[in-house]
Amino acid sequence: MVRQERALRTRRLILEAAASVFDEFGYEGATIGEVVSRAGVTRGAVYFHFASKRDLAQGVVEEQFGRHGVPERACKLQEFVDTGMVVAHLLPRDPLLSAGARLALGQDVFDEFGGGAILGWISRFEALLVAAGERGELLPHVVPADAAWLLTAAWTGVQIQSQKLSGRADLERRVAGLFQHVMPSIAVPGVLGALRMGPDRGAQVVAEVAAARAAAEADGDGDGGAEAEAYAVGSGAAVS
């Protein structure tokens, strides 16, 4: 068990170092040697966990799906908004998310990864919209698959433009504006009026998860603390 925990910590350390390297240099400019230097591990340790630079980049891309989750909501459209706002809040602050975004959208690796991260986000958003439809939260004309595709494309465009024009300094405000413009064409009026879509929504949800983690740690609930730390979905908390 101790050896397994040590291996997981080492893998995590390597991923975090790799994220900082990919975020700074891009895929082509990144080297395993720089990852080794920043992680403070041996080259053998890197290759024990990741067979190649491509596998390491894929690990960084996939890691973003474990870092963006929000507490499960009774209102699935709120969960939908919260997901986008939490990522907007964390992206400028979390090198793993930032590097994952650069790798997923970079022309030098897009074909290599087959757009997997983008497809993953579309699938995640579609699942939330399907659940929202089952709860009567969507207007009759909304097709979840189409709406998920369009919202993912729009969110991606907002992220790129914010990065180019402000270094993501206005990302939360811009993503909030996207939701405020789009949700009236998706949500039924009764749900729309209750949605929280302000630019500080992502920070509020992250604080909610942090409080849940602290409470779990105080209660000695190791599993709950781990889930909260990873922003895992499924706490069943009500909309705050």
Contacts in CASP RR format, 6 or more apart in sequence:
PFRMAT RR
TARGET T0000
AUTHOR 0000-0000-0000
METHOD contacts of the structure
MODEL  1
MVRQERALRTRRLILEAAASVFDEFGYEGATIGEVVSRAGVTRGAVYFHF
ASKRDLAQGVVEEQFGRHGVPERACKLQEFVDTGMVVAHLLPRDPLLSAG
ARLALGQDVFDEFGGGAILGWISRFEALLVAAGERGELLPHVVPADAAWL
LTAAWTGVQIQSQKLSGRADLERRVAGLFQHVMPSIAVPGVLGALRMGPD
RGAQVVAEVAAARAAAEADGDGDGGAEAEAYAVGSGAAVS
7 49 0 8 1.000
10 41 0 8 1.000
10 45 0 8 1.000
10 49 0 8 1.000
11 49 0 8 1.000
13 39 0 8 1.000
13 40 0 8 1.000
13 41 0 8 1.000
14 35 0 8 1.000
14 39 0 8 1.000
14 41 0 8 1.000
14 45 0 8 1.000
14 46 0 8 1.000
14 49 0 8 1.000
14 50 0 8 1.000
14 56 0 8 1.000
15 56 0 8 1.000
15 59 0 8 1.000
15 60 0 8 1.000
15 63 0 8 1.000
15 96 0 8 1.000
16 39 0 8 1.000
16 95 0 8 1.000
16 96 0 8 1.000
17 35 0 8 1.000
17 38 0 8 1.000
17 39 0 8 1.000
17 40 0 8 1.000
18 30 0 8 1.000
18 35 0 8 1.000
18 39 0 8 1.000
18 56 0 8 1.000
18 57 0 8 1.000
18 60 0 8 1.000
18 99 0 8 1.000
19 60 0 8 1.000
19 63 0 8 1.000
19 95 0 8 1.000
19 96 0 8 1.000
19 98 0 8 1.000
19 99 0 8 1.000
19 100 0 8 1.000
20 38 0 8 1.000
20 95 0 8 1.000
20 99 0 8 1.000
21 30 0 8 1.000
21 31 0 8 1.000
21 34 0 8 1.000
21 35 0 8 1.000
21 38 0 8 1.000
22 30 0 8 1.000
22 57 0 8 1.000
22 60 0 8 1.000
22 99 0 8 1.000
22 100 0 8 1.000
22 102 0 8 1.000
22 103 0 8 1.000
23 95 0 8 1.000
23 98 0 8 1.000
23 99 0 8 1.000
23 100 0 8 1.000
23 102 0 8 1.000
25 34 0 8 1.000
26 102 0 8 1.000
26 103 0 8 1.000
26 106 0 8 1.000
26 108 0 8 1.000
27 53 0 8 1.000
27 57 0 8 1.000
27 103 0 8 1.000
27 106 0 8 1.000
27 108 0 8 1.000
27 109 0 8 1.000
27 112 0 8 1.000
28 108 0 8 1.000
30 53 0 8 1.000
30 57 0 8 1.000
31 53 0 8 1.000
32 43 0 8 1.000
32 46 0 8 1.000
32 53 0 8 1.000
32 56 0 8 1.000
33 43 0 8 1.000
35 46 0 8 1.000
35 56 0 8 1.000
36 42 0 8 1.000
36 43 0 8 1.000
36 46 0 8 1.000
39 45 0 8 1.000
39 46 0 8 1.000
46 56 0 8 1.000
50 56 0 8 1.000
50 59 0 8 1.000
54 112 0 8 1.000
57 103 0 8 1.000
57 109 0 8 1.000
57 113 0 8 1.000
58 113 0 8 1.000
60 96 0 8 1.000
60 99 0 8 1.000
60 100 0 8 1.000
60 103 0 8 1.000
61 100 0 8 1.000
61 103 0 8 1.000
61 104 0 8 1.000
61 113 0 8 1.000
61 116 0 8 1.000
61 117 0 8 1.000
62 117 0 8 1.000
63 96 0 8 1.000
63 100 0 8 1.000
64 96 0 8 1.000
64 97 0 8 1.000
64 100 0 8 1.000
64 101 0 8 1.000
64 104 0 8 1.000
64 117 0 8 1.000
65 117 0 8 1.000
65 120 0 8 1.000
65 124 0 8 1.000
66 230 0 8 1.000
66 231 0 8 1.000
66 232 0 8 1.000
67 90 0 8 1.000
67 94 0 8 1.000
67 96 0 8 1.000
67 97 0 8 1.000
67 230 0 8 1.000
67 231 0 8 1.000
68 83 0 8 1.000
68 84 0 8 1.000
68 86 0 8 1.000
68 87 0 8 1.000
68 90 0 8 1.000
68 97 0 8 1.000
68 231 0 8 1.000
69 83 0 8 1.000
69 86 0 8 1.000
69 231 0 8 1.000
69 232 0 8 1.000
69 233 0 8 1.000
70 79 0 8 1.000
70 82 0 8 1.000
70 83 0 8 1.000
70 86 0 8 1.000
70 205 0 8 1.000
70 209 0 8 1.000
70 231 0 8 1.000
70 233 0 8 1.000
71 82 0 8 1.000
71 205 0 8 1.000
71 208 0 8 1.000
71 209 0 8 1.000
71 212 0 8 1.000
71 233 0 8 1.000
71 234 0 8 1.000
71 235 0 8 1.000
71 236 0 8 1.000
71 237 0 8 1.000
72 79 0 8 1.000
72 233 0 8 1.000
72 234 0 8 1.000
72 235 0 8 1.000
72 236 0 8 1.000
72 237 0 8 1.000
73 79 0 8 1.000
73 82 0 8 1.000
73 236 0 8 1.000
73 237 0 8 1.000
73 238 0 8 1.000
73 239 0 8 1.000
74 238 0 8 1.000
74 239 0 8 1.000
75 132 0 8 1.000
75 135 0 8 1.000
75 137 0 8 1.000
75 191 0 8 1.000
75 194 0 8 1.000
75 195 0 8 1.000
75 239 0 8 1.000
76 128 0 8 1.000
76 129 0 8 1.000
76 131 0 8 1.000
76 132 0 8 1.000
76 133 0 8 1.000
76 135 0 8 1.000
76 137 0 8 1.000
77 128 0 8 1.000
77 132 0 8 1.000
77 137 0 8 1.000
77 138 0 8 1.000
77 183 0 8 1.000
77 186 0 8 1.000
77 187 0 8 1.000
77 191 0 8 1.000
77 195 0 8 1.000
78 194 0 8 1.000
78 195 0 8 1.000
78 196 0 8 1.000
78 239 0 8 1.000
79 128 0 8 1.000
80 125 0 8 1.000
80 128 0 8 1.000
80 129 0 8 1.000
80 132 0 8 1.000
81 179 0 8 1.000
81 183 0 8 1.000
81 195 0 8 1.000
81 196 0 8 1.000
81 197 0 8 1.000
81 201 0 8 1.000
82 196 0 8 1.000
82 201 0 8 1.000
82 202 0 8 1.000
82 205 0 8 1.000
83 124 0 8 1.000
83 125 0 8 1.000
83 128 0 8 1.000
84 155 0 8 1.000
84 175 0 8 1.000
84 179 0 8 1.000
84 202 0 8 1.000
85 172 0 8 1.000
85 175 0 8 1.000
85 176 0 8 1.000
85 179 0 8 1.000
85 197 0 8 1.000
85 198 0 8 1.000
85 201 0 8 1.000
85 202 0 8 1.000
85 205 0 8 1.000
86 202 0 8 1.000
86 205 0 8 1.000
86 206 0 8 1.000
86 231 0 8 1.000
87 97 0 8 1.000
88 159 0 8 1.000
88 171 0 8 1.000
88 172 0 8 1.000
88 174 0 8 1.000
88 175 0 8 1.000
88 176 0 8 1.000
88 202 0 8 1.000
89 172 0 8 1.000
89 202 0 8 1.000
89 203 0 8 1.000
89 205 0 8 1.000
89 206 0 8 1.000
90 97 0 8 1.000
90 206 0 8 1.000
91 97 0 8 1.000
91 98 0 8 1.000
91 101 0 8 1.000
91 159 0 8 1.000
91 168 0 8 1.000
91 171 0 8 1.000
92 98 0 8 1.000
92 167 0 8 1.000
92 168 0 8 1.000
92 169 0 8 1.000
92 171 0 8 1.000
100 117 0 8 1.000
101 159 0 8 1.000
103 109 0 8 1.000
103 113 0 8 1.000
103 117 0 8 1.000
104 110 0 8 1.000
104 113 0 8 1.000
104 115 0 8 1.000
104 116 0 8 1.000
104 117 0 8 1.000
104 118 0 8 1.000
105 118 0 8 1.000
105 156 0 8 1.000
105 160 0 8 1.000
118 152 0 8 1.000
118 156 0 8 1.000
121 152 0 8 1.000
121 155 0 8 1.000
122 148 0 8 1.000
122 149 0 8 1.000
122 152 0 8 1.000
123 148 0 8 1.000
125 147 0 8 1.000
125 148 0 8 1.000
125 151 0 8 1.000
125 152 0 8 1.000
126 144 0 8 1.000
126 145 0 8 1.000
126 147 0 8 1.000
126 148 0 8 1.000
129 138 0 8 1.000
129 142 0 8 1.000
129 144 0 8 1.000
129 147 0 8 1.000
129 148 0 8 1.000
129 186 0 8 1.000
130 144 0 8 1.000
132 138 0 8 1.000
132 144 0 8 1.000
133 142 0 8 1.000
133 144 0 8 1.000
136 188 0 8 1.000
137 187 0 8 1.000
137 188 0 8 1.000
137 191 0 8 1.000
138 144 0 8 1.000
138 186 0 8 1.000
138 187 0 8 1.000
138 188 0 8 1.000
139 185 0 8 1.000
139 186 0 8 1.000
139 187 0 8 1.000
139 188 0 8 1.000
142 186 0 8 1.000
147 186 0 8 1.000
151 182 0 8 1.000
154 178 0 8 1.000
154 182 0 8 1.000
155 175 0 8 1.000
155 178 0 8 1.000
158 171 0 8 1.000
158 174 0 8 1.000
158 175 0 8 1.000
158 178 0 8 1.000
159 168 0 8 1.000
159 171 0 8 1.000
159 175 0 8 1.000
161 174 0 8 1.000
162 168 0 8 1.000
162 169 0 8 1.000
162 170 0 8 1.000
162 171 0 8 1.000
162 174 0 8 1.000
163 171 0 8 1.000
172 199 0 8 1.000
172 200 0 8 1.000
172 202 0 8 1.000
172 203 0 8 1.000
173 199 0 8 1.000
175 199 0 8 1.000
176 197 0 8 1.000
176 198 0 8 1.000
176 199 0 8 1.000
176 201 0 8 1.000
177 197 0 8 1.000
177 199 0 8 1.000
179 195 0 8 1.000
179 197 0 8 1.000
180 197 0 8 1.000
180 198 0 8 1.000
183 192 0 8 1.000
183 195 0 8 1.000
183 197 0 8 1.000
184 192 0 8 1.000
187 193 0 8 1.000
187 195 0 8 1.000
194 239 0 8 1.000
196 204 0 8 1.000
196 239 0 8 1.000
204 240 0 8 1.000
205 240 0 8 1.000
206 231 0 8 1.000
208 237 0 8 1.000
208 240 0 8 1.000
209 228 0 8 1.000
209 231 0 8 1.000
209 235 0 8 1.000
210 228 0 8 1.000
212 224 0 8 1.000
212 225 0 8 1.000
212 228 0 8 1.000
212 235 0 8 1.000
212 237 0 8 1.000
213 224 0 8 1.000
213 225 0 8 1.000
213 228 0 8 1.000
213 229 0 8 1.000
216 222 0 8 1.000
216 223 0 8 1.000
216 224 0 8 1.000
216 225 0 8 1.000
216 227 0 8 1.000
216 228 0 8 1.000
217 225 0 8 1.000
226 232 0 8 1.000
227 234 0 8 1.000
227 235 0 8 1.000
228 235 0 8 1.000
END
